[in-house]
Amino acid sequence: MTSAQQGRRVLITGASGNAGSAIARLAREAGFDVRLADVAPPNDHDLGDGEFVRCDTRTPADVDRAVRGCDAVVHLAAWHCAHEPPVSDETIFAVNVDGTFNVVQACRAHGVSSVVFASSMAYGWGGVYGVTKVVGEDLWRMHHETTGASVALLRYHDFVPKPYLAWGAMLLRNGVDRRDVASATVAALHGVMEHKVDVFRSIVHTDHGMPASVAGHFADQGRAWCDEQVPGSAELLDRYGIELPTQVEQHDLTEADRVLGWRPRYGIVDFLADLRRRDARGEDVTSLWAPGQTPE
Ligand SMILES: NC(=O)c1ccc[n+]([C@@H]2O[C@H](COP(=O)([O-])OP(=O)(O)OC[C@H]3O[C@@H](n4cnc5c(N)ncnc54)[C@H](O)[C@@H]3O)[C@@H](O)[C@H]2O)c1
């Protein structure tokens, strides 16, 4: 436990969601005093004894009550495009834009000067959702410009809950492990609490540690590279029908490492090593879900 964080109260909005529950857990482990806010309490039993505030971010009075008394806010509450049944564009806009505006207003009213905002790799494209993240980032930039608050804007890649094998395949595409989402967010929380940044933006993505020559020609070189990292994995990729992309997208994440001390830990090599272990034990991996995740 980091004693420096003891007694520092952090509000997490959308705390009952997929990212929220993992972030809340990690923030608690780091010593933060976590207040959870959501329209419904968390299902996770281990979070059940934490402070929970029922809050619809579209309702300013709810938000005001949730933010009051907090030193920092991690604003996650939003609807995205991967929910079943789908959420309407109207609701996505209202929660993601009006809701974020209300959280900004409450932060200004209560002098909250440390904020982490869940943005997305969908920033600016693909419809209403992507636009709501543009507006969200701008609202938080305004909060910095008008109050001097320290703000981190994290553009997460895809961590929507998936079956284990689909999750492994997704890591080679636009996916990121939820554990890396949580560690990036808590690293950013430390960064904004210490006012290390004015407005800091980072992509939150996987790093496979793969040479650019392999990433750029993955269809030709990927199987051999995987097999070199985890012997036997070429055969596993075939047997479990894991399709390889033609190229693997990799981002330069060195700034997040330099500024926040964060780097992703879970890539395709970890997945393949885990798959090999499970396969050797004769486990039925087709019925598993990604680590720590369950169907929505
Ligand atoms: N899941 C992804 O792949 C992904 C990728 C990029 C960015 N993001 C962003 O990360 C954040 C968390 O995503 P997630 O996948 O954990 O989502 P999630 O749907 O699992 O959780 C979102 C939470 O927000 C809550 N919520 C919805 N409307 C609310 C309201 N009006 N007031 C209060 N709470 C409300 C929901 O009850 C839910 O618990 C979101 O901002 C999302 O846009 C997610």
The ligand as an ORCA input file, in Angstrom:
! r2SCAN-3c Opt
* xyz 0 1
  N     -14.849     -1.351    -23.410
  C     -14.013     -0.866    -24.299
  O     -13.485     -1.596    -25.142
  C     -13.678      0.605    -24.292
  C     -12.751      1.074    -25.233
  C     -12.426      2.431    -25.225
  C     -12.981      3.273    -24.284
  N     -13.887      2.780    -23.377
  C     -14.445      3.704    -22.389
  O     -14.082      3.233    -21.104
  C     -15.118      3.560    -20.172
  C     -15.546      2.307    -19.436
  O     -16.015      1.365    -20.391
  P     -16.514     -0.075    -19.965
  O     -16.249     -0.984    -21.096
  O     -16.042     -0.393    -18.612
  O     -18.062      0.176    -19.980
  P     -19.208     -0.597    -19.202
  O     -20.442     -0.472    -20.027
  O     -18.755     -1.945    -18.766
  O     -19.370      0.309    -17.913
  C     -19.921      1.598    -17.990
  C     -20.609      1.869    -16.669
  O     -21.215      3.157    -16.749
  C     -22.440      3.085    -16.099
  N     -23.335      4.132    -16.561
  C     -23.998      4.189    -17.739
  N     -24.760      5.282    -17.776
  C     -24.554      5.936    -16.610
  C     -25.056      7.133    -16.073
  N     -25.933      7.891    -16.753
  N     -24.655      7.509    -14.860
  C     -23.762      6.738    -14.162
  N     -23.259      5.596    -14.609
  C     -23.649      5.205    -15.836
  C     -22.992      1.709    -16.419
  O     -23.978      1.303    -15.469
  C     -21.730      0.862    -16.364
  O     -21.542      0.293    -15.093
  C     -16.215      4.227    -20.979
  O     -16.054      5.623    -20.887
  C     -15.955      3.774    -22.394
  O     -16.441      4.688    -23.340
  C     -14.235      1.474    -23.365
*
